[in-house]
Amino acid sequence: MMNIGDSIKKVREAKGLSQKEVALALSMNPSQYSKIENGKVDPQFSSIERIAKALEVELADIFNSDKLFSDINSLDKTVVEKVQLIEQLDENQKKSIFSIIDMAIYNIKLKQTLSNALAINI
């Protein structure tokens, strides 16, 4: 089981943020924040709530980070960064991007289906 500092660190890294960025969002001394992540101090519950808010996650996500973010390190960071930027777009822009992605996925699946059908008939 992860300690709270490890959980916070995992969420922060999944969000692509530095310790300094989070500490600044919290108006906290970066060295104090580092001590929390490194398990040198046990944060108060109110501090954990503030950290979750700064990381823009639910409080429960901090405690479930080992399950939620287990594969984040295997993802290409540029993809994660792009998804974070997409989240900042307005709803119409998001719909347009998701429509393009859906069409690309549909085309891939269609090609695979046709390829499989042709392979069976040959």
N, C-alpha and C positions, 0 to 999 in steps of 0.2 A: 504494500500500500504506500502511495506517495504521501510525503508530508505536504503541508499547505504551500510552502515555498516552492516546491517542485511543481505543484499544480499550477500556481500562479505563473511560474516561468514558462510552462508548457503552453498556456493560453496566450501569454505575451508573444512568444515566438511564433505561434500559429497566426497571430494577428500581424506579424511582421514589424513589431515595434521594438525599440531599444529600451533598456532599463531607464535611460535618461528621459526618453519621451514620456514614459508612464509616470515617472517621478514628477516631471514638470506638470503633467495633467492633474496630478494629485496635490501639487504645491508641497511636495515632500522633498527632503534632502535626498539626492540620488544615492548617497552611501547608506542611508537608512533603508531605502527601498531595496537596495542590494542585499542588505542583511536579512530582510524578510524572505527574499527569493532563495538565499543561501542557507536558510534555516538557522541563522545565528540569533534571531529574535522571533518570538511568537507574536504575530499581530493580533490586536484586539478584533473582535467580530466587526465592529464599526469600520475598522481599517480594511478588512476583507470586502465589506460592502462597497466602500469607496473605490477599491481597486477594481472590482467587478464592473462598476459603473464606468470607470476610466477606460477599461478594456472593451466596453460596450458588449458585455455578456451578462447573462443572468447569473445570479449568485450560485445557483446550483451547478452551472457550467464549470465554475472554479473547482468544485468538489468532485465533478465527474470528468475532469480534463483528461485523465488517462484513457477513458473510453471514447470521448468525443474527438480528441485530437491525436489518436494513436498513429495515424498514417500521415500526418501533416509533413513530417520530415522527408517522406518519400515523394512528395509532390514537387514539381518544378516550381520554384519560388516565383518565377515570373507569372505563372498561371494564377497563383494565390494573389499576387499583387494586382493582376488584371481583374480578378473577381472583386477585390476590394474597391477598385475604381468603378466597376460596373454598379456596385451598390450605391454609389454616390450620384448616379444619373437619375433623371426624373423618370416617372413611370412609362411614358411613351418611348423614351430612348431605350429603357430596359426591355420593353415589349419587342421593339425592333431587333435588338441584339439577340434576344431569346428566339425570335422567329427565324433568324438566320441560322442560329445554332441548331434549332429543331430541323430545319430543312437539310442542313449538312448531315445530320445524324440519319434522317430519313433516307437520303441518297445513299449513304453507306450501307444501311440495312437492305435497301432495295437491290443494290449491286450484289450484296452477299447472297440474297435470296435467289436472284436470277442466275448467279454463278453456280449456286448449289443445284438449281433446277436443271440447268444445262448439263452439269456434270452427271446427274442421274440419268438423263435421257441419252447420253452419248454412249 
